Amino acid sequence: MANNKDDFNSLISDIINNKKFNKLDKELHHGITRYAHSMRVAKWTYNICKLLNMKNKDNTTRAALLHDFYTDKDLEGNSSVKRLGLHPNMALENSIKYYKLDDIQKDIIKTHMFPCNFDIPKYKESWLVSGVDKLVSTYEMLRYKASLYMGIYALFLFEMIKLPR
């Protein structure tokens, strides 16, 4: 009998072996890589779906992994604010190129940024992934990005108040 980790890895193996998806491991996102962020969202989604005994666990988990399937090059020339609204459609476009998605998966990817964009989730699975993404993003911002900025700020302050030798 396979364990949860084996089940999860088997479920997503084709995605994590995709060359374009692997480029996300070089893309910074919330102080870590977009690959690591996407994996965390997918793992949390998988575990919550299992806990709630959701029938659509597999497709929901796969869509959670694909929710940020875009590279910075895909959205080159757009401001970071504009990327907030554009990246779900780009992630959906990239996902459709490589995988057969059902309507729920498409909705999960397209609406995961609600309310930053105006696409309202239609399915409970979409609401779940949108919520998980926000929880994970908040955690990552506080854990990685905020601590990085605080460290830089502390070094700056230390240099400013350093006593003359």
Protein Blocks (a to p, Z undefined) as FASTA:
>chain_A
ZZfklmmmmmmmmmmmpmklmmmmmcceehiafklmmmmmmmmmmmmmmmnopaklmmmm
mmmmmmmgccfklmgoiafklmmmmmmmmmmmmmmmmpccdfklmmmmmmmmpckbmcdc
fbfklmmmmmmmmmmmmmmmmmmmmmmmmmmmmmmmmmmmpccZZ
